[in-house]
Amino acid sequence: MELAVAPEMPTYSGGLGVLAGDTVRAAADLKVPMVAVTLLHRKGYFHQKLDPAGWQTEEPVEWPVEERLEEMPGRAEVVLEGRRILVRCWRHEVHGAGGFRVPVYFLDVDLPENSEWDRTLTHYLYGGDLHYRLCQEVVLGIGGVRMLRALGHGAIERFHMNEGHASLLGLELLDEEARRAGRTAITHEDVEAVRRKCVFTTHTPVPAGRDQFPLDLAKRVLGEHQAMSDIKDLICCGDVLDMTFLGFNLSHYINGVAKKHGEISRLMFTRYNIDAITNGVHAVTWTAPAFQELYDRYIPGWRQDNFSLRYALSIPRQEVWQAHAHGKRRLIQQVNQAIGSGMKEEVLTIGFGRRAATYKRADLLFHDLERLKRIAAAGPLQIVYAGKAHPQDQGGKELIRKIFQVREAVGRDIPIAYLVDYDMEVGRLMTAGADVWLNTPQPPLEASGTSGMKAALNGVPSLSILDGWWIEGCIEGLTGWAIGVDGASASDEADRSRDAALLYDKLEQVVVPLFYRDRERFIDVMLHSIALNGSFFNAHRMLQQYVLKAYF
Ligand SMILES: *Cc1c(COP(=O)(O)O)cnc(C)c1O
């Protein structure tokens, strides 16, 4: 549904799209023959405006599609509510470290042949209502397969669904099987044939992250399909078209995105065999210029082979510190220019950049302001935030407002900045410029999290709740620090206080003293972040696991 190619193309909202982009970039590096399909999102995932009180409003981002992408001659068609909709697509090619190319196809229905309303279906990412979303998913799933065929990709061996938004592709593959056999009715052999071709990655244990549509809506939009009548167990249970179940039922391999998330998913979906492949990020994309230059000098070949980042341990500490200082200066300059918050390069800088969703608990650090001020009095702190709330997420918007209120209250003692329009560019700046990357999700809701992996590539250790990837990535005091212990955090208010207290303890007793009074050992943690985590939590390792475990 979303894929992040470049900051100047606002075709993604967050982790899901960035991961899709990183997967494609890794495929290009590793010469894995892959093509990607997504929607165009002509109006982008909104421009974020924050008023002086921190209240978010949204504006569409118009971007020059024709300048950034190449239009393809192929056309496809889908039927929505009995109407024929023409689909075209635009291509972007991702170039790998060795020159191999992987195309990304952006589907577009904004064509004069289509009706006014239909033309809007590839305008807004996660906009509109259920009906709008379902129509988009027909374009993505069914239109996607047909477009691939129209472009001459007839012999695709594996279809990898990145979440349930693309699950309708399974219906199209079923119809293809039946057609090929000269039938109209779908048989169990067809289902087995499609399952052999499909792979499904589930990304979230949050129910709101799952697409479910009332069956009567689905029938109205899609028309009568056998999958919604006599083989109804394919699509879920009762009167719901559940895209997760549809994707599961038509895949031979299903995975969660970290080991813990695999466990949680097996508990949520007990009838399915669910594996785990822990996410990774594309190293070159997320490594800041100063570190790229450092790795080029000390670890030649790291661009093609991210595993070799393990040799970072032999880079002289002073050079690592200088590369970090370079990234930090860029961030502080940007923050001071944009917001005038008077941040200083010597001060311990905490970074927190992620979607403003309530389960991510961006305000946990502010649970006890007096305590936070005492900590900052012993060793100065400054905090940089960024993140968009989904336009319909009031809770997320309140969270941003609360951060603005806290800034009013403590900004004199603890400079706080909120950068607008969190995107790949802001993400890069922050994950390279902070001294410590903070993450405080409410377990077990952070399926993986990936921004801490970007930080690790830039020698920035994480201070995080043990959830998602951090359960695997945290070696206490060596790659960063845990807040609490695995499985101890939960969702009620008492646990929130306890998680906050544990966060303050770790900051006060470990992180702040280490940063100000034992810089050599702090830099040791930075080196191990790169060598142990940068070398593993990258998209090269992730894609190799997909190739071995899922694709073949
Ligand atoms: C990496 C990234 C994310 C995902 O980060 P999480 O740690 O999973 O929250 C979201 N948005 C942008 C712009 C990113 O670069």
The ligand as an ORCA input file, in Angstrom:
! r2SCAN-3c Opt
* xyz 0 1
  C      12.093      4.411      9.940
  C      10.903      5.262      9.823
  C       9.719      4.906     10.471
  C       9.585      3.669     11.313
  O      10.253      3.807     12.540
  P       9.750      3.046     13.838
  O      10.938      2.928     14.688
  O       9.269      1.707     13.362
  O       8.683      3.846     14.447
  C       8.618      5.748     10.334
  N       8.690      6.878      9.609
  C       9.816      7.251      8.989
  C       9.829      8.515      8.193
  C      10.961      6.460      9.068
  O      12.080      6.838      8.433
*
